[in-house]
Amino acid sequence: MTCRLNVVIYAKNVVVGRGLEAVLRMLPRVEEVRYCTTRWGADEVVAADEVDVLVVTGAEVADAAELTAARRTKVLLLLDEVEASGSAFGGTAADGFLIQQDLTAHDLGEAIDRMMLGEMPMPARVGRELLARVGSPLPGGAARPAVLTPRENETLALLAEGLSNKQIARRLSISDHGAKRLVTSVMLKLGAPNRTAAVVIAIKQGMISAA
């Protein structure tokens, strides 16, 4: 049986917050949804209960790290189109990203599911913006690139596109288990703690392009 989730929304914009609340209540995996408009209210709820996912907008992201410090809570950051192409999320320790203007119930549910699996969902344009800040590859000889198999190189390229394990499996015509095994192998060889870090390391080592 799939674990039901406890979700908290922290958004000062009531229209956005109530809209998210209505959509989240429609998702079968979500057990409980609570909406907070203030930092104090969000802090009280997160501190008093086992919260699985904290959904915040760009305006509240500065508070997210403190609210979830030393807790298992995942942070889903909702950016507007201006923030997605700017620097509002530059130092954000979020577990997933979505664009508010493109948001659908399916996207929201899929993003939460992927975060709970340890993945980091993000739209392609957010991924490109984050990766563009990585900088140029390291000078030759500064770091020896990891040696990947042809299949692992394909997997790395798909990770850079922001694809999930299921999407990678479909693209490579393999099982979900096979895709998961390839992703894990790529992360291990690159010494990366997560998928995004794997792509960042690969760019720094000149293995793939940030373009």
trRosetta pair geometry for C-beta under 8 A, 3 or more apart (Angstrom, degrees):
i j d omega theta_ij theta_ji phi_ij phi_ji
2 29 6.0 -70 133 -118 130 97
3 29 7.9 44 87 -164 53 95
3 116 7.9 -163 68 -174 115 144
4 29 6.3 -176 -124 -178 54 50
4 30 7.0 62 -168 167 82 10
4 31 3.5 90 146 -58 118 110
5 29 5.7 35 7 139 108 89
5 30 5.3 -50 67 -113 95 54
5 31 5.9 171 60 10 32 89
5 52 4.3 -103 -153 63 92 153
5 53 6.1 26 170 3 131 110
5 112 6.9 -166 63 169 172 128
5 116 7.3 -107 -87 -79 132 142
6 31 5.9 -37 -72 64 61 109
6 32 5.0 0 -124 58 75 104
6 49 6.6 -121 158 139 153 120
6 50 6.2 104 42 97 147 71
6 51 5.4 -113 109 -124 107 47
6 52 5.1 124 51 3 69 93
6 53 7.7 168 88 28 49 70
7 24 5.6 -128 88 -171 151 142
7 30 5.5 -35 1 -139 127 113
7 32 7.0 178 32 90 65 56
7 33 5.1 -13 74 -107 101 72
7 34 7.5 174 95 27 54 64
7 51 7.4 88 -123 -162 18 87
7 52 6.6 -47 -72 64 60 93
7 53 4.7 -15 -114 69 84 102
7 54 7.8 168 -160 -85 61 26
7 55 6.5 26 -178 -11 106 109
7 112 7.5 -40 -94 -125 130 141
8 33 7.7 157 -92 -158 30 50
8 34 5.1 -19 -114 68 76 94
8 35 7.7 164 -163 -87 58 26
8 36 6.5 9 -178 2 103 112
8 42 6.5 127 152 -141 129 83
8 45 5.4 150 -121 116 140 134
8 46 6.2 -122 41 -72 166 84
8 51 5.1 -28 -5 -142 119 135
8 53 7.4 180 30 93 62 55
8 54 5.2 -16 70 -112 98 70
8 55 7.2 -173 92 25 46 73
9 17 5.4 143 132 -148 128 82
9 20 5.1 145 -121 101 146 130
9 21 5.9 -111 15 -69 152 82
9 24 7.2 -160 -51 -4 120 153
9 33 6.9 24 -12 -174 106 95
9 34 7.2 -165 25 95 73 45
9 35 4.6 -13 63 -114 112 72
9 36 6.8 172 87 27 58 66
9 54 8.0 151 -96 -163 22 53
9 55 4.8 -24 -109 68 70 107
9 56 7.8 157 -161 -78 51 43
10 36 5.0 -16 -105 72 72 103
10 37 8.0 162 -154 -97 55 13
10 39 7.5 62 -165 -101 129 47
10 41 7.9 165 -118 86 91 92
10 42 4.0 25 -102 -97 125 145
10 54 6.4 3 3 -174 112 99
10 55 7.2 166 25 81 64 54
10 56 4.9 -12 68 -100 98 88
10 60 5.2 -162 121 150 102 159
10 63 7.1 -111 138 88 149 127
10 64 7.6 174 62 -89 138 79
10 67 7.3 -118 -28 -97 165 175
11 14 7.8 160 108 -81 96 23
11 16 5.0 -115 163 97 147 108
11 17 3.8 -173 71 -75 114 94
11 20 6.8 113 1 20 149 141
11 35 7.5 -44 38 -159 92 94
11 37 7.1 -38 85 -113 49 58
11 55 7.6 -29 -38 114 108 89
11 56 6.9 167 -70 -144 73 47
11 57 4.9 70 -118 -5 99 115
11 59 7.6 86 -145 57 66 110
11 60 6.4 -126 -101 -4 43 140
11 78 8.0 -11 -91 51 125 131
12 17 7.7 170 47 -40 9 129
12 37 5.6 84 -123 -169 46 75
12 38 7.5 70 -101 -83 85 43
12 57 7.8 -106 27 50 73 123
12 59 6.0 -86 31 109 115 136
12 60 6.5 157 -14 -62 93 110
13 16 4.1 49 97 19 115 114
13 17 6.2 161 86 -16 59 90
13 57 6.7 -4 26 25 114 165
13 59 7.2 109 -19 29 103 147
14 17 5.5 -58 -139 43 31 113
14 18 5.8 25 166 -15 70 108
14 37 6.5 -7 -83 -104 81 127
15 18 6.4 -55 -140 39 22 102
15 19 6.3 24 156 -20 58 112
16 19 5.8 -62 -150 37 26 113
16 20 6.4 25 156 -18 64 107
16 57 6.1 33 134 -65 152 146
16 78 7.7 172 180 104 125 147
16 100 7.0 -36 -134 -144 119 134
17 20 5.9 -57 -150 36 29 109
17 21 6.3 31 152 -22 64 106
17 35 5.1 114 168 -163 109 121
17 37 6.5 -92 -26 -88 174 80
18 21 5.4 -49 -147 33 35 117
18 22 6.5 38 154 -21 65 102
18 35 6.9 58 -85 -155 51 170
19 22 5.9 -53 -152 32 30 110
19 23 6.6 24 153 -13 64 107
20 23 5.8 -59 -148 40 33 108
20 24 6.0 30 157 -19 69 110
20 35 7.5 140 78 -107 100 113
20 55 6.1 -170 175 119 145 147
20 78 7.7 -116 -91 -37 136 161
20 108 7.8 172 -143 -128 81 149
21 24 5.9 -57 -143 38 27 110
21 25 6.4 29 158 -23 62 107
21 33 5.5 147 -145 140 74 133
21 35 4.7 -44 -76 -58 131 131
22 25 6.0 -56 -152 31 27 112
22 26 7.2 29 149 -23 59 104
23 26 5.8 -59 -164 26 37 114
23 27 7.4 40 146 -30 66 98
23 103 7.9 4 -150 146 179 115
23 105 5.0 -152 -160 -99 102 86
23 108 5.9 80 135 40 128 163
24 27 5.7 -46 -159 15 43 115
24 30 5.3 171 172 -142 83 175
24 33 4.6 129 106 -102 125 142
24 55 7.6 -141 -73 -5 141 155
24 108 6.9 -106 -82 147 71 139
25 30 6.9 -110 -104 95 27 132
25 33 5.5 -101 -69 19 78 143
26 105 5.8 -40 85 -142 132 138
27 30 4.4 72 79 1 104 112
27 105 6.9 -171 -70 -173 88 95
27 108 7.1 -115 -64 105 136 104
27 109 4.7 174 -125 -97 121 106
27 112 7.4 63 170 45 164 148
29 109 6.9 124 27 -150 116 97
29 112 7.1 175 85 107 132 126
29 113 6.9 120 17 -80 170 91
30 33 6.0 27 162 -55 130 100
30 112 7.7 4 -70 133 99 168
34 45 5.6 -164 107 -151 146 150
36 41 3.8 -179 -150 110 111 112
36 42 4.1 172 92 -67 152 73
36 45 6.0 -145 -54 7 136 138
37 41 6.6 42 46 41 55 147
38 41 4.4 94 60 6 89 103
38 42 6.9 -158 92 -4 47 85
39 42 5.9 -58 -146 40 31 109
39 43 6.1 33 155 -22 66 109
39 60 7.5 -180 -83 -144 84 102
39 63 5.1 -133 -121 -131 110 154
39 67 7.7 -132 -156 -73 78 115
40 43 5.8 -56 -146 36 27 111
40 44 6.4 28 155 -21 63 107
41 44 5.8 -55 -149 33 30 111
41 45 6.5 24 156 -14 65 107
42 45 5.9 -59 -148 38 31 107
42 46 6.0 23 159 -13 68 112
42 54 7.5 81 -169 -146 116 118
42 60 7.9 107 -17 -175 167 138
42 63 7.2 91 79 130 142 135
42 67 5.8 -30 130 -127 111 142
43 46 6.1 -58 -140 42 27 106
43 47 5.9 22 163 -16 64 115
43 66 8.0 -25 -103 118 109 99
43 67 5.8 -120 -94 -117 68 87
44 47 6.1 -61 -142 40 22 107
44 48 6.1 9 164 -12 61 119
45 48 6.2 -68 -142 40 23 103
45 49 6.3 -33 177 27 62 113
45 51 7.0 77 132 -67 90 134
46 49 7.2 -89 -136 54 17 76
46 51 5.1 -63 -124 12 69 146
46 54 6.6 6 -97 -86 126 127
46 67 5.1 85 42 176 167 94
46 68 6.7 -94 -170 -82 144 60
46 71 6.9 -176 170 39 103 175
46 73 6.4 -26 -149 -54 111 163
50 72 7.8 4 -158 53 87 111
51 54 6.1 54 139 -61 133 86
51 71 7.3 32 55 154 91 141
51 73 4.8 17 93 -104 95 119
52 72 7.7 -29 -123 109 51 97
52 73 6.7 144 170 -123 10 63
52 74 6.6 -4 157 22 61 98
52 116 7.2 6 175 -98 119 110
53 73 6.9 155 -97 -164 14 78
53 74 5.0 -25 -107 68 70 97
53 75 7.8 152 -159 -92 61 19
53 76 5.9 16 -173 -7 109 113
53 112 5.7 -30 -89 -133 164 104
53 115 6.9 98 -108 90 112 143
53 116 7.8 -65 -63 -63 112 96
54 64 6.4 161 110 -141 132 94
54 67 6.4 146 -145 110 167 129
54 68 5.9 -136 13 -66 144 121
54 73 5.2 44 -15 165 106 125
54 74 7.2 -178 24 86 70 45
54 75 5.2 -22 69 -107 99 68
54 76 7.2 178 85 25 46 71
55 76 4.8 -21 -107 69 72 106
55 78 6.7 37 -179 -21 92 112
56 60 4.4 -122 -165 88 109 110
56 61 5.6 144 118 -85 127 57
56 63 7.4 -168 -135 67 150 92
56 64 5.0 -130 16 -79 160 117
56 75 6.5 -20 17 -162 112 97
56 76 7.4 151 24 78 62 55
56 77 6.0 -23 73 -111 86 63
56 78 7.0 -164 97 22 37 83
57 60 5.6 76 56 21 69 97
57 61 7.4 -100 105 -42 34 84
57 77 7.7 99 -138 -164 17 62
57 78 4.9 -42 -106 72 64 101
57 79 7.8 140 -162 -85 63 28
57 80 7.8 32 -168 -32 105 88
57 100 7.1 28 -127 -72 104 131
58 61 5.5 -28 -146 -15 37 120
58 77 7.0 73 -80 -179 59 100
58 78 7.1 -101 -26 92 72 58
58 79 5.1 73 -61 -118 116 63
58 80 6.3 -91 9 9 136 81
58 83 4.3 -111 -104 -106 160 167
58 88 4.9 18 -162 147 122 144
58 89 6.9 -87 -121 -60 96 92
60 63 5.4 -49 -179 36 76 113
60 64 6.8 96 127 -49 82 89
61 64 5.3 -33 -154 -1 48 122
61 77 5.7 38 -106 -128 118 118
61 88 7.1 107 36 153 144 94
61 89 6.5 -81 172 -106 170 77
61 92 5.4 -38 173 -113 130 122
61 94 7.2 -49 -143 -61 113 116
62 65 7.8 -53 -179 19 34 99
63 66 5.9 -69 -165 47 53 107
63 67 5.6 52 145 -28 85 112
64 67 5.6 -61 -145 37 30 112
64 68 6.2 -3 168 6 68 113
64 75 4.9 86 176 -137 130 142
64 77 7.2 -76 -43 -84 170 97
64 92 7.4 35 58 -152 134 95
64 93 7.5 -165 103 65 108 81
64 94 7.0 18 116 -87 157 81
65 68 6.6 -75 -144 50 23 89
65 69 6.4 51 155 -63 63 90
65 75 7.9 -41 -73 -47 50 163
65 92 7.9 -154 -50 -148 107 54
65 93 5.2 81 -99 40 106 120
66 69 5.7 -21 -144 -17 32 118
67 73 7.7 -67 120 83 88 152
68 71 5.1 -111 -165 59 60 109
68 73 4.2 -122 -131 73 108 115
68 74 8.0 176 -149 -15 152 3
68 75 5.8 -130 -2 -56 160 108
74 95 4.3 -75 -161 48 90 158
74 96 7.2 32 164 4 114 105
74 112 7.9 135 90 -142 138 66
74 115 4.6 121 175 155 153 127
74 116 6.9 -113 -13 -74 157 59
75 93 7.1 79 43 103 143 70
75 94 4.7 -109 104 -130 107 65
75 95 5.2 127 51 9 63 90
75 96 7.6 -179 97 33 52 69
76 94 7.0 84 -128 -169 16 108
76 95 6.7 -52 -71 67 55 88
76 96 4.7 -18 -116 71 77 105
76 97 7.7 177 -163 -80 61 22
76 98 6.8 15 175 3 102 108
76 111 6.0 99 -134 132 127 123
76 112 6.7 -46 -63 -85 149 74
76 115 6.5 -102 -75 -43 97 160
77 89 6.2 120 138 -118 156 128
77 92 6.0 30 -67 166 163 151
77 94 4.0 -59 -14 -114 120 156
77 96 7.1 176 25 89 70 51
77 97 5.2 -21 70 -107 96 70
77 98 7.5 170 88 27 50 65
78 97 7.9 149 -92 -160 25 54
78 98 5.4 -24 -110 72 70 93
78 99 7.6 95 -162 -154 66 9
78 100 5.0 77 168 -73 106 88
78 103 7.0 0 -138 -73 116 139
79 83 4.1 -136 -161 92 98 117
79 84 4.6 128 120 -64 132 80
79 88 6.8 149 -131 78 107 127
79 89 6.2 -64 -85 -37 130 133
79 97 6.2 3 -2 -165 115 102
79 98 7.3 171 26 84 74 40
79 99 5.8 -42 75 -108 85 56
79 100 6.7 -140 87 -13 30 88
79 126 6.8 136 38 -98 147 123
80 83 5.2 90 51 13 68 104
80 84 7.1 -127 99 -12 33 93
80 99 7.3 72 -145 -161 21 72
80 100 5.0 -29 -92 33 63 124
80 101 6.6 75 -149 -27 68 98
81 84 5.5 -52 -146 30 33 117
81 85 6.9 9 163 -1 64 106
81 99 6.4 52 -81 -161 64 117
81 100 7.9 -101 -29 51 66 86
81 101 5.5 -6 -42 9 105 139
82 85 6.6 -76 -158 46 28 92
82 86 5.9 12 154 -12 68 126
82 88 7.9 74 111 -18 79 133
83 86 5.6 -72 -134 46 30 106
83 88 3.9 -49 -143 37 97 144
83 89 6.4 82 165 -23 103 97
84 99 5.5 -3 -66 -104 149 104
84 123 7.3 -10 -146 65 136 128
84 125 5.8 53 156 110 121 114
84 126 5.4 -80 -149 -82 94 84
84 129 6.6 173 166 -7 59 155
85 125 7.1 -41 -77 161 83 118
85 129 6.3 -151 -122 -92 40 137
87 90 4.6 5 -173 -44 82 121
89 92 4.2 -47 -164 5 76 136
89 94 6.9 -39 -158 5 117 131
89 97 7.1 63 -170 -110 169 129
89 126 7.7 -2 63 -152 151 108
89 130 7.9 -53 101 -82 110 98
90 133 7.0 173 -135 -130 89 169
94 97 6.1 91 107 -67 142 80
95 115 4.8 85 129 -143 119 113
95 120 6.1 -128 -179 -114 51 80
96 111 5.0 139 160 -178 145 102
96 112 7.8 -148 51 -79 163 36
96 114 6.8 120 -103 85 135 105
96 115 4.6 -86 -28 -74 131 116
96 119 7.9 54 -89 106 107 73
96 120 5.8 -167 -87 -158 62 54
96 121 4.4 26 -143 52 111 85
96 122 6.6 -161 -158 -62 56 71
97 120 7.9 31 4 169 85 86
97 121 7.0 -151 45 104 55 67
97 122 4.1 36 50 -118 107 90
97 123 6.7 -95 108 14 100 77
97 126 4.8 -154 113 154 146 166
98 102 7.4 -138 177 75 83 94
98 103 5.8 75 149 -97 125 94
98 107 6.1 124 -135 143 127 118
98 108 6.9 8 -92 -92 173 64
98 111 5.6 -65 -59 -72 119 165
98 121 7.4 14 -66 116 84 112
98 122 7.9 -132 -65 -125 42 46
98 123 6.9 94 -134 -28 42 103
99 102 4.4 47 82 26 110 108
99 103 6.8 -152 89 -47 54 76
99 123 5.4 -9 -16 -7 109 155
99 125 7.6 33 -59 59 137 118
99 126 7.2 -161 -56 -42 94 115
100 103 5.5 -33 -154 -17 34 122
102 107 7.1 87 124 -42 88 175
102 123 7.0 87 64 -92 151 147
103 107 5.9 -139 -147 73 51 131
103 108 6.3 48 -167 -55 99 101
104 107 4.6 97 52 5 79 102
104 108 7.0 -146 91 -5 41 87
105 108 5.7 -56 -148 37 32 112
105 109 6.2 29 156 -16 66 108
106 109 6.0 -60 -148 40 28 108
106 110 6.1 24 157 -16 66 111
107 110 5.9 -58 -143 40 27 108
107 111 6.1 29 158 -22 65 108
108 111 5.9 -53 -146 33 26 111
108 112 6.6 24 156 -15 61 107
109 112 5.9 -58 -150 37 30 108
109 113 6.3 30 154 -18 66 108
110 113 5.6 -55 -147 38 32 112
110 114 6.2 30 156 -19 67 107
110 121 6.9 134 121 -112 86 157
110 164 7.8 -104 175 -50 109 155
111 114 5.9 -57 -147 37 29 109
111 115 6.4 30 155 -21 64 106
111 121 4.3 -138 -127 74 76 152
112 115 5.8 -53 -147 34 31 111
112 116 6.5 28 156 -17 64 107
113 116 5.9 -61 -152 37 29 109
113 117 6.6 23 151 -15 64 109
114 117 5.6 -60 -152 39 35 110
114 119 4.1 -66 176 72 92 121
114 120 7.6 -105 134 7 111 5
114 121 4.5 99 78 -46 144 111
114 164 5.7 -103 -111 -114 126 120
115 118 7.8 75 -179 -51 32 10
115 119 6.7 -93 -79 68 29 67
115 120 7.3 57 -103 -106 72 40
115 121 6.6 -77 -50 10 81 101
117 165 7.8 -106 138 10 146 128
118 194 7.3 -146 166 -124 88 98
119 164 6.1 42 -176 -128 168 82
119 165 7.2 -130 -77 -17 138 95
119 195 6.2 15 -141 3 70 143
120 194 6.2 72 -21 157 123 130
120 195 5.8 -160 28 57 99 107
120 196 5.0 -36 63 -30 152 116
121 162 7.5 75 -154 -179 48 101
121 164 7.2 -7 -96 -77 91 103
122 126 4.5 -114 176 86 108 123
122 127 5.1 133 102 -58 119 86
122 130 7.5 2 149 1 163 139
122 162 5.6 -110 72 -134 76 127
122 196 7.8 58 8 -90 137 121
123 126 4.9 91 60 7 80 103
123 127 7.1 -147 96 -6 41 88
123 162 7.1 52 167 153 12 169
124 127 5.5 -58 -150 38 34 114
124 128 6.3 35 154 -21 69 103
124 161 6.6 -25 -111 -170 106 62
124 162 5.4 -146 -88 21 61 139
125 128 5.6 -47 -145 34 35 112
125 129 6.5 37 154 -21 64 103
126 129 5.7 -54 -150 35 33 111
126 130 6.4 31 153 -17 66 106
127 130 5.8 -56 -148 38 31 109
127 131 6.0 23 158 -13 67 112
127 160 7.5 143 157 -180 132 49
127 161 7.8 103 94 -179 160 18
127 162 4.7 -137 -40 -64 155 119
127 196 7.9 -140 -128 -120 91 96
127 199 7.8 -14 -168 113 110 164
128 131 5.9 -60 -141 44 28 107
128 132 6.1 37 156 -31 65 105
128 210 7.6 116 -151 168 65 75
129 132 5.8 -49 -147 26 28 115
129 133 7.2 25 154 -18 57 103
130 133 6.1 -64 -166 30 33 109
130 134 7.7 51 140 -42 62 89
130 196 7.3 -33 126 -161 148 121
131 134 5.5 -23 -165 -10 49 119
131 160 7.4 62 -95 -152 160 90
131 199 6.5 -65 -100 134 120 117
131 200 6.8 -148 -117 -94 75 69
131 203 6.0 155 -164 -54 102 164
131 210 4.6 -175 141 -145 103 93
132 210 5.7 137 -92 155 47 125
134 200 5.2 -173 -110 -145 130 84
134 203 5.1 72 99 96 159 136
134 204 6.2 -118 165 -62 118 85
134 210 6.1 -162 43 -98 117 138
135 204 7.4 38 72 -105 91 84
137 203 6.7 -131 -85 156 80 54
137 204 5.9 130 -132 -173 55 26
137 205 6.4 -28 -150 103 102 8
137 206 3.6 67 -155 -68 157 84
138 142 4.0 -125 160 76 116 130
138 143 5.0 59 74 17 159 107
138 204 5.5 44 -25 166 96 81
138 205 6.3 -9 27 -100 110 42
138 206 7.1 -108 44 -22 67 98
139 142 4.7 92 62 -26 76 123
143 204 7.2 22 50 127 150 100
143 205 5.5 -95 98 -107 117 91
144 205 8.0 5 114 -146 20 119
145 202 7.9 62 -144 -136 103 60
145 205 4.3 132 -100 159 84 125
145 206 6.7 -92 -70 62 129 83
145 207 5.2 142 -147 -69 131 104
146 189 4.3 118 -178 147 139 98
146 190 5.1 -105 -9 -84 153 59
146 191 7.8 -175 -71 -2 129 84
146 202 8.0 -64 35 -98 110 79
146 205 7.2 70 6 113 74 172
146 207 7.4 -14 46 -75 81 152
147 189 7.3 -112 60 -169 50 130
148 152 3.7 -132 -173 97 105 121
148 153 4.9 140 103 -58 125 75
148 156 6.5 -21 -157 -21 175 135
148 186 6.6 25 -120 -115 128 80
148 189 6.1 139 -86 104 81 159
148 207 7.7 79 8 -160 127 138
149 152 4.5 95 49 7 75 104
149 153 7.1 -136 93 -7 39 85
150 153 5.6 -53 -149 33 32 113
150 154 6.6 35 151 -19 64 101
151 154 5.6 -49 -153 33 35 114
151 155 6.5 37 148 -20 64 104
151 172 7.3 79 -154 -151 91 137
151 182 6.2 -103 138 -123 103 128
152 155 5.3 -51 -148 36 36 115
152 156 6.3 42 151 -23 66 101
152 182 6.1 -165 -101 -163 64 91
152 185 5.9 -98 -107 105 119 115
152 186 5.2 164 -164 -82 98 89
152 189 7.1 38 179 25 152 151
153 156 5.6 -47 -146 32 33 114
153 157 6.6 36 153 -20 62 102
153 207 7.9 -135 -127 175 90 108
154 157 5.8 -54 -154 33 32 112
154 158 6.6 27 151 -15 65 107
154 172 6.3 118 125 -99 132 113
155 158 5.7 -59 -151 39 33 109
155 159 6.4 39 149 -24 67 103
155 168 6.2 50 -133 -163 79 133
155 172 7.2 -8 -79 -58 78 149
155 179 7.4 162 -122 -150 112 68
155 182 4.3 -164 -84 144 158 121
155 183 6.1 -145 176 -76 128 57
155 185 8.0 76 69 64 159 99
155 186 5.5 -146 102 -45 121 140
156 159 5.5 -49 -148 31 33 115
156 160 6.6 37 151 -21 63 102
156 186 5.4 176 -73 -145 87 139
156 198 7.0 -128 -126 145 88 112
156 199 7.4 153 -169 -98 79 67
156 202 5.7 152 -173 -108 127 163
156 207 6.9 -42 145 130 154 125
156 208 6.3 -160 135 -42 111 136
157 160 5.7 -52 -155 31 33 115
157 161 7.0 33 146 -18 62 102
157 208 6.4 173 -97 -115 68 133
158 161 5.4 -50 -155 32 41 114
158 163 4.6 -45 169 38 93 136
158 167 7.4 -175 178 112 119 96
158 168 4.8 125 122 -111 147 92
158 171 5.8 167 -113 73 140 154
158 172 7.6 -90 -29 -40 159 105
159 162 7.7 56 176 -67 36 19
159 163 6.8 -91 -88 48 29 83
159 168 7.5 12 -62 -86 66 133
159 183 6.8 132 -81 -125 120 94
159 186 6.9 -166 -19 108 151 157
159 195 5.5 -146 -156 -169 115 99
159 198 6.1 -24 140 91 157 122
159 199 5.5 -154 121 -67 104 105
160 199 4.9 144 -94 -133 72 119
160 202 7.4 -99 -70 79 116 138
160 203 8.0 124 -117 -58 121 102
160 208 5.5 -134 -64 142 157 156
163 167 3.9 -130 -166 95 101 125
163 168 5.1 131 117 -57 124 77
163 171 6.8 -24 -161 -7 167 140
164 167 4.8 95 50 9 73 102
164 168 7.0 -133 97 -5 38 87
165 168 5.6 -53 -146 36 32 112
165 169 6.3 38 153 -24 65 103
165 176 6.0 72 134 -160 108 80
165 179 4.6 139 -170 114 77 120
165 180 5.1 24 -147 -74 141 75
165 183 6.1 -85 -100 -12 94 149
166 169 5.5 -50 -151 31 31 116
166 170 6.7 30 152 -17 63 103
166 176 5.8 -12 -98 -111 66 106
166 179 7.3 167 -76 67 18 159
167 170 5.7 -52 -151 35 35 110
167 171 6.3 32 153 -18 67 107
168 171 5.7 -56 -145 39 32 110
168 172 6.0 7 162 1 67 114
168 179 4.3 137 94 -152 107 124
168 182 7.3 -149 146 73 136 126
168 183 6.9 125 60 -58 169 111
169 172 6.4 -71 -142 51 23 94
169 173 8.0 98 164 -79 54 2
169 174 5.4 -108 -146 77 69 71
169 175 6.1 -50 -148 133 123 17
169 176 4.9 -51 -64 -88 162 48
169 178 6.7 115 -119 65 93 90
169 179 3.9 -94 -66 -30 82 138
170 173 7.4 22 -173 -75 30 42
172 178 7.7 -134 100 112 127 117
172 179 6.7 152 44 -93 128 94
172 182 7.7 16 48 17 174 167
174 178 3.9 -98 157 89 121 140
174 179 5.9 150 87 -51 110 78
174 182 7.8 84 82 -15 157 134
175 178 4.4 102 55 2 79 102
175 179 7.1 -141 96 -4 45 83
176 179 5.7 -53 -151 35 34 111
176 180 6.4 35 151 -20 66 105
177 180 5.7 -53 -148 36 32 112
177 181 6.4 35 152 -21 64 105
178 181 5.6 -53 -149 34 32 113
178 182 6.5 31 153 -18 64 105
179 182 5.8 -55 -150 36 33 111
179 183 6.3 32 153 -19 66 106
180 183 5.8 -54 -147 36 31 111
180 184 6.3 32 155 -19 65 107
181 184 5.8 -55 -148 37 29 112
181 185 6.3 31 153 -21 64 107
182 185 5.6 -54 -148 35 31 113
182 186 6.4 33 154 -21 65 103
183 186 5.8 -53 -151 33 31 112
183 187 6.5 28 153 -16 64 106
183 195 6.7 -25 -169 -100 116 103
184 187 5.9 -57 -149 38 31 110
184 188 6.3 31 154 -20 66 108
185 188 5.7 -55 -147 36 30 112
185 189 6.3 26 158 -16 65 108
186 189 6.1 -59 -147 38 27 107
186 190 6.2 11 159 -5 64 114
186 192 7.8 -16 124 39 75 125
186 198 5.7 70 128 -167 102 144
187 190 6.1 -67 -144 47 27 101
187 192 4.6 -102 -149 70 74 96
187 193 7.5 -68 -174 92 117 1
187 194 7.2 -37 -130 -151 133 6
187 195 6.9 -69 -80 -85 118 48
187 197 7.7 69 -137 77 94 98
187 198 4.9 -85 -100 -75 69 130
188 191 7.5 27 -178 -72 29 36
190 197 7.8 163 116 121 121 83
190 198 4.9 112 67 -136 151 78
190 201 4.7 133 176 91 116 141
190 202 6.3 -53 -118 -58 142 83
191 201 7.0 173 65 -138 82 165
192 195 7.6 93 129 -96 132 12
192 197 4.0 167 -159 105 100 101
192 198 3.8 -169 61 -73 167 68
192 200 7.8 140 -122 50 124 88
192 201 5.4 -138 -75 5 111 139
193 197 5.5 48 45 34 72 159
194 197 5.0 94 56 12 72 105
194 198 7.1 -125 102 -12 38 90
195 198 5.5 -51 -153 27 33 116
195 199 6.9 28 153 -15 64 101
196 199 5.9 -55 -156 35 36 108
196 200 6.4 35 149 -18 68 107
197 200 5.5 -54 -145 38 35 114
197 201 6.1 36 156 -20 68 105
198 201 5.9 -54 -147 36 28 110
198 202 6.3 28 154 -20 62 109
199 202 5.6 -56 -147 37 31 113
199 203 6.4 32 154 -20 65 104
199 208 7.3 -58 -152 63 73 139
200 203 5.9 -55 -152 34 30 110
200 204 6.4 29 152 -17 64 107
201 204 5.7 -56 -149 38 32 112
201 205 6.2 19 156 -9 66 111
202 205 5.9 -63 -145 45 29 103
202 207 4.1 -80 -166 63 83 121
202 208 4.9 29 135 19 116 104
203 206 7.6 43 -180 -70 31 24
203 207 7.3 -82 -64 48 23 76
203 208 5.9 -56 -82 74 64 82
203 209 7.3 53 -125 -172 88 12
203 210 5.0 65 -145 -67 135 91
